[in-house]
Amino acid sequence: MLKFYIVVMPMPDTEWTRGKCAFKAILYMSIEIPVVASGVGVNKDIIKDGVNGFLAFTSADWEEKLSRLIEDAALRRSLGAAGRKTVEKEFSLKTNAPIFCTVLKERLGRMS
């Protein structure tokens, strides 16, 4: 069985990447894997640096943050757990289904 302990999500800061979603980060955060991602686009909105993952802007950032995670299992666990909580709070079906249903009801009500 293969395992991994850190997700790496490097992206250049371009117009294209600024418009991308952070699905990869959200996916791995949901299974408590800590994420190190480029500080580009929506990554900056979802990942709170040092709280629920790490953002990297420079080569030195990448080296420092990856080294910290490699060397510190407790940090990997705490960032992973915080990432999971972020996903549950912001992106889960439990959180978003009621919002979606409300929007649908409002739209359907306007069609009558």
N, CA, C and O atoms as a MOPAC input file, in Angstrom:
PM7 MOZYME 1SCF
protein

 N      0.83500 1    -1.17500 1     0.00000 1
 C      0.00000 1     0.00000 1     0.00000 1
 C      0.88600 1     1.24700 1     0.00000 1
 O      1.80900 1     1.37700 1     0.80400 1
 N      0.58800 1     2.12900 1    -0.89600 1
 C      1.34300 1     3.37500 1    -0.98300 1
 C      0.72600 1     4.42300 1    -0.07400 1
 O     -0.49300 1     4.47900 1     0.08800 1
 N      1.57500 1     5.25100 1     0.51500 1
 C      1.11700 1     6.35200 1     1.34500 1
 C      1.87500 1     7.60800 1     0.94600 1
 O      2.99100 1     7.55500 1     0.42800 1
 N      1.23600 1     8.72800 1     1.20400 1
 C      1.94300 1     9.99400 1     1.07100 1
 C      1.51900 1    10.89000 1     2.20700 1
 O      0.45100 1    10.70600 1     2.79200 1
 N      2.35100 1    11.85600 1     2.51900 1
 C      2.14500 1    12.63400 1     3.73000 1
 C      2.00800 1    14.13400 1     3.49700 1
 O      1.59800 1    14.86500 1     4.39900 1
 N      2.34400 1    14.59300 1     2.31300 1
 C      2.29000 1    16.01500 1     1.99600 1
 C      1.84100 1    16.15500 1     0.54600 1
 O      2.28500 1    15.40100 1    -0.32000 1
 N      0.95900 1    17.12100 1     0.28200 1
 C      0.56000 1    17.42400 1    -1.09100 1
 C      1.28200 1    18.69700 1    -1.52100 1
 O      1.31500 1    19.68900 1    -0.79200 1
 N      1.84900 1    18.64900 1    -2.69900 1
 C      2.57900 1    19.78400 1    -3.26000 1
 C      1.79700 1    20.28500 1    -4.46300 1
 O      1.47400 1    19.51600 1    -5.36800 1
 N      1.49600 1    21.57000 1    -4.46700 1
 C      0.66000 1    22.14900 1    -5.52000 1
 C      1.31500 1    23.42000 1    -6.07800 1
 O      0.82700 1    24.52600 1    -5.84200 1
 N      2.42200 1    23.25900 1    -6.82000 1
 C      3.08700 1    24.44300 1    -7.38700 1
 C      2.38400 1    24.92700 1    -8.65200 1
 O      1.95300 1    24.12500 1    -9.48000 1
 N      2.27600 1    26.22900 1    -8.79000 1
 C      1.70100 1    26.83100 1    -9.99900 1
 C      2.37500 1    28.17700 1   -10.22600 1
 O      2.65100 1    28.90500 1    -9.27200 1
 N      2.64000 1    28.50700 1   -11.47600 1
 C      3.17400 1    29.84700 1   -11.74300 1
 C      2.07800 1    30.88900 1   -11.54200 1
 O      0.89200 1    30.57100 1   -11.62700 1
 N      2.46600 1    32.10000 1   -11.28100 1
 C      1.48500 1    33.17500 1   -11.11700 1
 C      1.19100 1    33.77100 1   -12.48800 1
 O      1.86400 1    34.69900 1   -12.93800 1
 N      0.16700 1    33.21500 1   -13.14400 1
 C     -0.23600 1    33.68100 1   -14.46900 1
 C     -1.73000 1    33.97600 1   -14.46100 1
 O     -2.44000 1    33.61500 1   -13.52300 1
 N     -2.18500 1    34.61900 1   -15.49000 1
 C     -3.61600 1    34.89600 1   -15.59900 1
 C     -4.41200 1    33.59200 1   -15.56600 1
 O     -5.45900 1    33.51800 1   -14.92300 1
 N     -3.92400 1    32.58100 1   -16.24700 1
 C     -4.60300 1    31.28400 1   -16.30100 1
 C     -4.70500 1    30.66000 1   -14.91000 1
 O     -5.78900 1    30.24500 1   -14.50200 1
 N     -3.58600 1    30.58700 1   -14.17200 1
 C     -3.61200 1    29.93000 1   -12.86400 1
 C     -4.37200 1    30.75800 1   -11.82800 1
 O     -4.92700 1    30.19700 1   -10.88300 1
 N     -4.40600 1    32.06500 1   -11.98700 1
 C     -5.18300 1    32.89400 1   -11.06200 1
 C     -6.67400 1    32.59800 1   -11.18200 1
 O     -7.42900 1    32.86600 1   -10.24700 1
 N     -7.11000 1    32.05000 1   -12.31400 1
 C     -8.51600 1    31.73100 1   -12.52000 1
 C     -8.88000 1    30.29000 1   -12.20800 1
 O    -10.04900 1    29.91600 1   -12.29700 1
 N     -7.90100 1    29.47900 1   -11.84500 1
 C     -8.17300 1    28.06900 1   -11.54800 1
 C     -8.77500 1    27.91300 1   -10.15700 1
 O     -8.56900 1    28.74700 1    -9.27500 1
 N     -9.51800 1    26.83400 1    -9.98200 1
 C    -10.04000 1    26.52500 1    -8.64900 1
 C     -8.97100 1    25.75500 1    -7.88000 1
 O     -7.94400 1    25.37900 1    -8.44500 1
 N     -9.20800 1    25.52800 1    -6.63000 1
 C     -8.24100 1    24.82000 1    -5.77600 1
 C     -8.74600 1    23.41700 1    -5.45200 1
 O     -8.59600 1    22.94500 1    -4.32500 1
 N     -9.34000 1    22.75500 1    -6.43300 1
 C     -9.95600 1    21.45400 1    -6.17700 1
 C     -8.96000 1    20.45100 1    -5.61400 1
 O     -9.29400 1    19.70600 1    -4.69300 1
 N     -7.74700 1    20.41700 1    -6.14700 1
 C     -6.74700 1    19.47600 1    -5.64500 1
 C     -6.47800 1    19.73100 1    -4.16300 1
 O     -6.41900 1    18.79000 1    -3.37200 1
 N     -6.31700 1    20.98400 1    -3.79100 1
 C     -6.07300 1    21.31200 1    -2.38600 1
 C     -7.26100 1    20.89400 1    -1.52700 1
 O     -7.07900 1    20.27900 1    -0.47600 1
 N     -8.46000 1    21.21600 1    -1.95800 1
 C     -9.66600 1    20.87200 1    -1.19800 1
 C     -9.79200 1    19.35300 1    -1.05000 1
 O    -10.11800 1    18.85500 1     0.02700 1
 N     -9.53800 1    18.63700 1    -2.11700 1
 C     -9.63300 1    17.17700 1    -2.09100 1
 C     -8.70100 1    16.58700 1    -1.03700 1
 O     -9.13200 1    15.77100 1    -0.22200 1
 N     -7.44800 1    16.98300 1    -1.04100 1
 C     -6.48500 1    16.40800 1    -0.10600 1
 C     -6.66600 1    16.94900 1     1.30300 1
 O     -6.42500 1    16.23100 1     2.27300 1
 N     -7.08200 1    18.19500 1     1.43100 1
 C     -7.38900 1    18.71300 1     2.76100 1
 C     -8.52000 1    17.89300 1     3.38800 1
 O     -8.53700 1    17.68300 1     4.60100 1
 N     -9.45300 1    17.43600 1     2.56900 1
 C    -10.59600 1    16.66900 1     3.08700 1
 C    -10.18000 1    15.33700 1     3.69500 1
 O    -10.90300 1    14.78400 1     4.52400 1
 N     -9.03200 1    14.81600 1     3.29600 1
 C     -8.55400 1    13.55100 1     3.88300 1
 C     -7.35300 1    13.79200 1     4.80900 1
 O     -6.55700 1    12.89000 1     5.07300 1
 N     -7.25000 1    15.03000 1     5.29000 1
 C     -6.27800 1    15.41200 1     6.31100 1
 C     -4.82500 1    15.30000 1     5.87400 1
 O     -3.94900 1    15.00300 1     6.68700 1
 N     -4.56900 1    15.53700 1     4.59200 1
 C     -3.20000 1    15.59600 1     4.10500 1
 C     -2.81300 1    17.07400 1     4.01700 1
 O     -3.49700 1    17.84100 1     3.33900 1
 N     -1.73800 1    17.49000 1     4.68200 1
 C     -1.36300 1    18.90000 1     4.62200 1
 C     -0.92100 1    19.30400 1     3.21800 1
 O     -0.29400 1    18.52800 1     2.49600 1
 N     -1.26300 1    20.52500 1     2.85400 1
 C     -1.01500 1    21.03900 1     1.50600 1
 C     -0.00600 1    22.17600 1     1.56500 1
 O     -0.07600 1    23.05100 1     2.42800 1
 N      0.93500 1    22.14000 1     0.62300 1
 C      1.79500 1    23.28500 1     0.36000 1
 C      1.48200 1    23.70200 1    -1.06700 1
 O      1.70400 1    22.93900 1    -2.00700 1
 N      0.96600 1    24.91800 1    -1.22700 1
 C      0.51900 1    25.38200 1    -2.53600 1
 C      1.09400 1    26.75400 1    -2.84300 1
 O      1.41000 1    27.53500 1    -1.94500 1
 N      1.22000 1    27.02400 1    -4.11900 1
 C      1.61800 1    28.36500 1    -4.53800 1
 C      0.57000 1    29.36600 1    -4.07000 1
 O     -0.62900 1    29.08600 1    -4.09200 1
 N      1.03400 1    30.52200 1    -3.65200 1
 C      0.12000 1    31.57400 1    -3.20900 1
 C     -0.47500 1    32.30800 1    -4.38900 1
 O     -0.22100 1    33.49400 1    -4.59900 1
 N     -1.27600 1    31.57900 1    -5.16200 1
 C     -1.84600 1    32.08600 1    -6.40800 1
 C     -3.35600 1    31.90000 1    -6.39000 1
 O     -3.85900 1    30.87400 1    -5.93100 1
 N     -4.06600 1    32.88700 1    -6.88600 1
 C     -5.50900 1    32.76400 1    -7.06900 1
 C     -6.25400 1    32.41200 1    -5.80300 1
 O     -5.96000 1    32.92800 1    -4.72500 1
 N     -7.23300 1    31.51700 1    -5.94800 1
 C     -8.11900 1    31.15400 1    -4.84000 1
 C     -7.39300 1    30.36600 1    -3.75200 1
 O     -7.90800 1    30.23600 1    -2.64200 1
 N     -6.21000 1    29.84100 1    -4.05000 1
 C     -5.42300 1    29.18100 1    -2.99700 1
 C     -5.27200 1    30.10100 1    -1.79800 1
 O     -5.32100 1    29.65800 1    -0.65000 1
 N     -5.08800 1    31.39400 1    -2.07300 1
 C     -4.89200 1    32.36800 1    -0.99500 1
 C     -6.15500 1    32.56800 1    -0.16600 1
 O     -6.07500 1    33.01300 1     0.97900 1
 N     -7.30800 1    32.25100 1    -0.72100 1
 C     -8.56400 1    32.38300 1     0.02200 1
 C     -8.86100 1    31.14400 1     0.86000 1
 O     -9.45900 1    31.24700 1     1.93100 1
 N     -8.45300 1    29.99300 1     0.38700 1
 C     -8.78400 1    28.73300 1     1.05000 1
 C     -7.72600 1    28.34300 1     2.07000 1
 O     -8.04800 1    27.93000 1     3.18500 1
 N     -6.47700 1    28.47300 1     1.68900 1
 C     -5.37800 1    28.06800 1     2.57400 1
 C     -4.93500 1    29.26900 1     3.39600 1
 O     -4.52000 1    30.29700 1     2.86000 1
 N     -5.03400 1    29.11400 1     4.69600 1
 C     -4.54800 1    30.12500 1     5.63900 1
 C     -3.15500 1    29.68100 1     6.06000 1
 O     -2.99800 1    28.70500 1     6.79400 1
 N     -2.15800 1    30.40000 1     5.59200 1
 C     -0.76100 1    30.00400 1     5.75200 1
 C     -0.41300 1    29.71400 1     7.20900 1
 O     -0.53700 1    30.57700 1     8.07900 1
 N      0.02400 1    28.48100 1     7.45500 1
 C      0.41700 1    28.07400 1     8.78800 1
 C     -0.73300 1    27.64500 1     9.67700 1
 O     -0.51200 1    27.20700 1    10.80600 1
 N     -1.95700 1    27.76300 1     9.18500 1
 C     -3.13800 1    27.39200 1     9.97100 1
 C     -3.73100 1    26.08200 1     9.46800 1
 O     -3.88900 1    25.13100 1    10.23400 1
 N     -4.06200 1    26.03400 1     8.16800 1
 C     -4.66400 1    24.82900 1     7.59300 1
 C     -3.87800 1    24.31700 1     6.38500 1
 O     -4.36900 1    23.47400 1     5.63300 1
 N     -2.69000 1    24.81300 1     6.20600 1
 C     -1.80800 1    24.45500 1     5.10100 1
 C     -0.73000 1    25.50700 1     5.00800 1
 O     -0.60500 1    26.37000 1     5.87700 1
 N      0.04700 1    25.42600 1     3.94500 1
 C      1.09400 1    26.42000 1     3.72600 1
 C      0.96600 1    27.00300 1     2.32600 1
 O      0.63100 1    26.29700 1     1.37400 1
 N      1.23500 1    28.28800 1     2.21400 1
 C      1.35700 1    28.96200 1     0.92400 1
 C      2.82600 1    29.26300 1     0.68800 1
 O      3.54600 1    29.65800 1     1.60500 1
 N      3.25900 1    29.07500 1    -0.53500 1
 C      4.64700 1    29.35700 1    -0.89200 1
 C      4.66800 1    30.34900 1    -2.05400 1
 O      3.96500 1    30.18300 1    -3.05100 1
 N      5.48100 1    31.36700 1    -1.89900 1
 C      5.59200 1    32.40700 1    -2.92000 1
 C      6.96700 1    32.41100 1    -3.59000 1
 O      7.10800 1    32.85800 1    -4.72900 1
 N      7.96800 1    31.91700 1    -2.88600 1
 C      9.34200 1    31.91900 1    -3.39800 1
 C      9.95000 1    30.53000 1    -3.24600 1
 O      9.39400 1    29.66600 1    -2.56800 1
 N     11.08600 1    30.33100 1    -3.87800 1
 C     11.80300 1    29.05600 1    -3.72100 1
 C     12.17500 1    28.82300 1    -2.26000 1
 O     12.11900 1    27.69700 1    -1.76600 1
 N     12.55200 1    29.88800 1    -1.58400 1
 C     12.90100 1    29.76000 1    -0.16200 1
 C     11.68200 1    29.33000 1     0.65600 1
 O     11.80800 1    28.51800 1     1.57300 1
 N     10.51100 1    29.86700 1     0.33100 1
 C      9.27700 1    29.44300 1     1.00600 1
 C      9.05200 1    27.94900 1     0.82800 1
 O      8.77500 1    27.23400 1     1.79100 1
 N      9.17100 1    27.48400 1    -0.40900 1
 C      8.95100 1    26.06100 1    -0.68900 1
 C      9.90100 1    25.20800 1     0.14600 1
 O      9.48300 1    24.24200 1     0.78400 1
 N     11.15800 1    25.56800 1     0.13600 1
 C     12.15300 1    24.78400 1     0.87200 1
 C     11.85800 1    24.78500 1     2.37100 1
 O     11.89200 1    23.73700 1     3.01600 1
 N     11.57100 1    25.95300 1     2.91700 1
 C     11.34400 1    26.07500 1     4.35800 1
 C     10.08300 1    25.31900 1     4.78400 1
 O     10.10500 1    24.58800 1     5.77500 1
 N      9.00400 1    25.48600 1     4.05600 1
 C      7.73200 1    24.88700 1     4.45800 1
 C      7.71100 1    23.37700 1     4.24500 1
 O      7.19100 1    22.63700 1     5.08000 1
 N      8.26500 1    22.92900 1     3.14800 1
 C      8.35600 1    21.48200 1     2.94700 1
 C      9.27400 1    20.84200 1     3.98500 1
 O      8.96900 1    19.76900 1     4.50600 1
 N     10.37800 1    21.48600 1     4.28200 1
 C     11.29500 1    20.95900 1     5.30900 1
 C     10.60500 1    20.85200 1     6.65400 1
 O     10.76100 1    19.85000 1     7.35300 1
 N      9.84900 1    21.86600 1     7.02500 1
 C      9.13200 1    21.82300 1     8.30100 1
 C      8.17700 1    20.63400 1     8.35600 1
 O      8.11800 1    19.92100 1     9.35800 1
 N      7.43100 1    20.42600 1     7.27400 1
 C      6.48100 1    19.30700 1     7.25800 1
 C      7.18100 1    17.95600 1     7.23800 1
 O      6.73400 1    17.01300 1     7.89200 1
 N      8.25800 1    17.85900 1     6.50300 1
 C      9.00200 1    16.59200 1     6.44400 1
 C      9.53200 1    16.22400 1     7.81900 1
 O      9.50500 1    15.05600 1     8.20800 1
 N     10.01100 1    17.21200 1     8.55000 1
 C     10.65700 1    16.96700 1     9.83100 1
 C      9.69500 1    16.88300 1    11.01600 1
 O     10.09500 1    16.42200 1    12.08500 1
 N      8.44700 1    17.31100 1    10.86100 1
 C      7.55500 1    17.45000 1    12.01400 1
 C      6.21500 1    16.74700 1    11.77100 1
 O      5.31000 1    17.31400 1    11.16000 1
 N      6.10200 1    15.52500 1    12.25100 1
 C      4.87400 1    14.74100 1    12.07100 1
 C      3.69200 1    15.39500 1    12.78300 1
 O      2.56800 1    15.34600 1    12.28300 1
 N      3.92900 1    16.00200 1    13.93300 1
 C      2.83600 1    16.66100 1    14.66600 1
 C      2.28800 1    17.84000 1    13.86400 1
 O      1.07900 1    18.07300 1    13.85200 1
 N      3.15800 1    18.57300 1    13.20600 1
 C      2.72300 1    19.68200 1    12.35200 1
 C      1.90700 1    19.15900 1    11.17600 1
 O      0.88700 1    19.74600 1    10.81500 1
 N      2.35500 1    18.05500 1    10.57800 1
 C      1.58200 1    17.44900 1     9.48200 1
 C      0.18200 1    17.08300 1     9.95900 1
 O     -0.80100 1    17.34600 1     9.26700 1
 N      0.09200 1    16.48100 1    11.12900 1
 C     -1.22200 1    16.08700 1    11.66800 1
 C     -2.09300 1    17.30600 1    11.96600 1
 O     -3.28200 1    17.30800 1    11.64800 1
 N     -1.51400 1    18.33400 1    12.57000 1
 C     -2.33900 1    19.49600 1    12.95000 1
 C     -2.80500 1    20.27400 1    11.72500 1
 O     -3.95800 1    20.70200 1    11.67900 1
 N     -1.94100 1    20.46600 1    10.73600 1
 C     -2.37100 1    21.15500 1     9.51600 1
 C     -3.38200 1    20.31000 1     8.75300 1
 O     -4.33500 1    20.84100 1     8.18200 1
 N     -3.17700 1    18.99700 1     8.74200 1
 C     -4.13000 1    18.11000 1     8.08500 1
 C     -5.50400 1    18.17500 1     8.73700 1
 O     -6.52000 1    18.24800 1     8.04500 1
 N     -5.53600 1    18.15000 1    10.06000 1
 C     -6.81200 1    18.21900 1    10.78100 1
 C     -7.48700 1    19.57000 1    10.55800 1
 O     -8.70400 1    19.63600 1    10.38300 1
 N     -6.70200 1    20.64700 1    10.56300 1
 C     -7.27500 1    21.97400 1    10.32000 1
 C     -7.79800 1    22.08900 1     8.89100 1
 O     -8.82300 1    22.72600 1     8.65100 1
 N     -7.09600 1    21.47400 1     7.94800 1
 C     -7.56600 1    21.45900 1     6.56400 1
 C     -8.89600 1    20.74800 1     6.44000 1
 O     -9.79600 1    21.21600 1     5.74200 1
 N     -9.02200 1    19.62100 1     7.11600 1
 C    -10.28900 1    18.87200 1     7.10600 1
 C    -11.42900 1    19.73800 1     7.65300 1
 O    -12.52000 1    19.76800 1     7.08300 1
 N    -11.17300 1    20.43500 1     8.75400 1
 C    -12.19800 1    21.30400 1     9.33900 1
 C    -12.60200 1    22.40900 1     8.37000 1
 O    -13.77800 1    22.76300 1     8.28900 1
 N    -11.64200 1    22.95400 1     7.64000 1
 C    -11.94100 1    23.98500 1     6.64000 1
 C    -12.87800 1    23.43800 1     5.58100 1
 O    -13.86300 1    24.08200 1     5.21900 1
 N    -12.57100 1    22.24800 1     5.08400 1
 C    -13.39900 1    21.64600 1     4.03700 1
 C    -14.80400 1    21.35400 1     4.57300 1
 O    -15.79600 1    21.62300 1     3.89500 1
 N    -14.88800 1    20.81400 1     5.76900 1
 C    -16.21200 1    20.53200 1     6.34700 1
 C    -17.02000 1    21.81900 1     6.49500 1
 O    -18.21600 1    21.84100 1     6.20300 1
 N    -16.37500 1    22.87800 1     6.94300 1
 C    -17.07700 1    24.13900 1     7.20100 1
 C    -17.46400 1    24.86900 1     5.92000 1
 O    -18.54900 1    25.44500 1     5.84400 1
 N    -16.59700 1    24.85300 1     4.91900 1
 C    -16.78800 1    25.68300 1     3.73600 1
 C    -17.27400 1    24.94700 1     2.48800 1
 O    -17.93700 1    25.54700 1     1.64300 1
 N    -16.95900 1    23.66500 1     2.36100 1
 C    -17.17800 1    22.98500 1     1.08300 1
 C    -17.99700 1    21.70800 1     1.16500 1
 O    -18.23200 1    21.07100 1     0.13800 1
 N    -18.43200 1    21.31800 1     2.33800 1
 C    -19.12300 1    20.03400 1     2.46900 1
 C    -20.55700 1    20.10400 1     1.95500 1
 O    -21.14500 1    21.17800 1     1.83300 1
 N    -21.09300 1    18.94000 1     1.66200 1
 C    -22.49300 1    18.83100 1     1.26300 1
 C    -23.39400 1    19.30600 1     2.39600 1
 O    -24.39700 1    19.98000 1     2.16500 1
 N    -23.02900 1    18.94800 1     3.61600 1
 C    -23.82400 1    19.35100 1     4.77900 1
 C    -23.95400 1    20.87800 1     4.85800 1
 O    -25.01900 1    21.39900 1     5.19000 1
 N    -22.89600 1    21.56800 1     4.55800 1
 C    -22.90900 1    23.03400 1     4.60000 1
 C    -23.60300 1    23.63600 1     3.38400 1
 O    -24.35700 1    24.60000 1     3.51200 1
 N    -23.35300 1    23.07900 1     2.21900 1
 C    -23.80200 1    23.71900 1     0.98100 1
 C    -25.15600 1    23.25900 1     0.46300 1
 O    -25.78900 1    23.98700 1    -0.30200 1
 N    -25.62000 1    22.08200 1     0.85100 1
 C    -26.92800 1    21.60700 1     0.37300 1
 C    -28.06200 1    22.54900 1     0.77100 1
 O    -28.90200 1    22.86200 1    -0.07300 1
 N    -28.12100 1    23.01100 1     2.01400 1
 C    -29.20600 1    23.93600 1     2.36500 1
 C    -29.15000 1    25.24800 1     1.56300 1
 O    -30.18800 1    25.79400 1     1.19100 1
 N    -27.96700 1    25.73600 1     1.30800 1
 C    -27.81800 1    26.95500 1     0.50900 1
 C    -28.32300 1    26.70800 1    -0.90500 1
 O    -29.06600 1    27.51900 1    -1.45700 1
 N    -27.91800 1    25.59000 1    -1.48600 1
 C    -28.33100 1    25.23000 1    -2.83800 1
 C    -29.85200 1    25.08800 1    -2.91900 1
 O    -30.47900 1    25.57800 1    -3.85800 1
 N    -30.43400 1    24.42000 1    -1.93400 1
 C    -31.89100 1    24.23400 1    -1.92300 1
 C    -32.61800 1    25.56800 1    -1.80100 1
 O    -33.64000 1    25.77400 1    -2.45700 1
 N    -32.12000 1    26.45700 1    -0.99000 1
 C    -32.72200 1    27.78000 1    -0.84000 1
 C    -32.69500 1    28.53900 1    -2.15900 1
 O    -33.68900 1    29.15400 1    -2.54400 1
 N    -31.56900 1    28.49800 1    -2.84700 1
 C    -31.45700 1    29.17400 1    -4.13900 1
 C    -32.43000 1    28.57100 1    -5.13700 1
 O    -33.10100 1    29.30600 1    -5.86100 1
 N    -32.52100 1    27.26100 1    -5.18900 1
 C    -33.46000 1    26.60400 1    -6.09700 1
 C    -34.89900 1    27.00000 1    -5.78500 1
 O    -35.66600 1    27.30600 1    -6.69700 1
 N    -35.27000 1    26.99700 1    -4.51900 1
 C    -36.63400 1    27.37700 1    -4.13000 1
 C    -36.92600 1    28.81500 1    -4.52700 1
 O    -38.01200 1    29.11400 1    -5.02400 1
 N    -35.97000 1    29.70600 1    -4.31300 1
 C    -36.16800 1    31.11100 1    -4.70000 1
 C    -36.36300 1    31.23500 1    -6.21100 1
 O    -37.25000 1    31.95500 1    -6.67000 1
 N    -35.54900 1    30.54400 1    -6.96500 1
 C    -35.64900 1    30.61500 1    -8.43300 1
 C    -36.94100 1    29.99800 1    -8.93000 1
 O    -37.59500 1    30.54500 1    -9.81800 1
 N    -37.31000 1    28.86900 1    -8.36500 1
 C    -38.56600 1    28.21700 1    -8.76900 1
 C    -39.76500 1    29.08200 1    -8.39300 1
 O    -40.74300 1    29.13800 1    -9.13900 1
 N    -39.70200 1    29.75100 1    -7.25400 1
 C    -40.76700 1    30.63100 1    -6.82400 1
 C    -40.94600 1    31.80300 1    -7.79400 1
 O    -42.06500 1    32.27300 1    -7.99900 1
 N    -39.87800 1    32.26000 1    -8.37300 1
 C    -39.93900 1    33.36000 1    -9.33400 1
 C    -40.51500 1    32.92000 1   -10.67700 1
 O    -41.00900 1    33.74300 1   -11.44700 1
 N    -40.45000 1    31.61600 1   -10.95200 1
 C    -40.94700 1    31.09100 1   -12.21200 1
 C    -42.46800 1    30.89700 1   -12.17500 1
 O    -43.10500 1    30.79200 1   -13.22300 1
 N    -43.03800 1    30.85100 1   -10.99500 1
 C    -44.48600 1    30.60100 1   -10.88300 1
 C    -45.30000 1    31.78900 1   -11.28300 1
 O    -46.52900 1    31.73700 1   -11.24400 1

